[in-house]
Amino acid sequence: MKNPCGTAPARIYESSETGRVPVYFGSGVNPANSPAQFFVAWGQGVLEEGFLPTFNQDTPEAGFLWFVDEEEAEECYREIKLRWPT
């Protein structure tokens, strides 16, 4: 499958499910004129066939945030997992 416009292939480093909400931490190439390459994503269906949107979205139900710094992304991943009770 070709890379749909406005998305990037996602490489998942870690994933979990908390309160029935999947949470992902990984990397990809954000081609939207940004050096960001690490992401945190959560919610049902956020990774459509292994692709993630190249923009940030932060809603309680679903979201994806891009980061330049890997440690900052890892910290966000831990914080997102705490949003929902297990």
C-alpha positions as CSV (number, residue, x, y, z in Angstrom):
1,M,0.0,0.0,0.0
2,K,1.2,3.5,-0.8
3,N,1.7,6.1,1.9
4,P,-1.5,8.1,2.0
5,C,-1.2,11.9,1.8
6,G,-0.6,13.5,5.2
7,T,0.6,10.3,6.9
8,A,3.9,8.6,7.7
9,P,4.7,5.0,8.3
10,A,4.8,4.2,12.0
11,R,7.5,2.1,13.7
12,I,6.1,1.0,17.1
13,Y,8.6,0.7,19.9
14,E,6.2,0.1,22.7
15,S,2.4,-0.3,23.0
16,S,0.0,-0.9,25.8
17,E,-3.7,-0.9,26.5
18,T,-5.0,1.0,29.4
19,G,-8.7,1.3,30.2
20,R,-9.4,-0.3,26.8
21,V,-7.5,2.5,25.0
22,P,-4.5,1.5,23.0
23,V,-1.4,3.7,23.5
24,Y,1.6,3.7,21.2
25,F,5.2,5.0,21.3
26,G,7.3,4.9,18.2
27,S,9.1,6.7,15.4
28,G,8.5,7.7,11.9
29,V,9.5,10.4,9.5
30,N,7.2,13.5,9.8
31,P,7.6,15.0,6.3
32,A,5.6,18.1,7.2
33,N,8.7,20.4,7.2
34,S,9.5,19.2,10.7
35,P,12.5,17.4,12.3
36,A,10.0,15.5,14.5
37,Q,10.5,11.8,14.3
38,F,9.1,10.3,17.6
39,F,5.4,10.0,18.4
40,V,2.9,9.1,21.0
41,A,-0.6,8.0,19.8
42,W,-3.7,6.8,21.5
43,G,-7.2,5.7,20.7
44,Q,-9.0,3.2,18.6
45,G,-8.0,3.3,14.9
46,V,-5.3,5.9,15.2
47,L,-2.8,3.8,13.2
48,E,-4.6,3.1,10.0
49,E,-2.8,0.2,8.3
50,G,0.5,1.2,10.0
51,F,0.3,4.9,9.1
52,L,0.0,7.9,11.4
53,P,-1.1,11.5,10.5
54,T,1.8,13.9,10.3
55,F,0.1,16.6,12.3
56,N,-0.6,16.8,16.1
57,Q,-4.0,16.1,17.5
58,D,-4.8,15.9,21.2
59,T,-8.3,14.9,22.2
60,P,-9.4,12.7,25.2
61,E,-10.6,10.0,22.8
62,A,-7.7,9.8,20.4
63,G,-4.6,11.7,19.4
64,F,-1.1,11.7,18.0
65,L,1.7,14.0,19.1
66,W,5.1,14.3,17.3
67,F,8.3,15.0,19.2
68,V,11.9,15.9,18.2
69,D,13.3,14.6,21.5
70,E,12.9,10.9,22.3
71,E,13.0,11.3,26.0
72,E,10.2,13.9,25.8
73,A,8.2,11.4,23.8
74,E,8.8,8.6,26.3
75,E,7.7,10.9,29.1
76,C,4.5,11.8,27.3
77,Y,3.8,8.1,26.6
78,R,4.0,7.4,30.3
79,E,1.7,10.3,31.1
80,I,-0.9,9.3,28.5
81,K,-1.1,5.8,29.9
82,L,-2.1,7.3,33.3
83,R,-5.1,9.1,31.8
84,W,-7.3,6.0,32.0
85,P,-7.8,3.5,34.8
86,T,-6.6,0.0,34.1
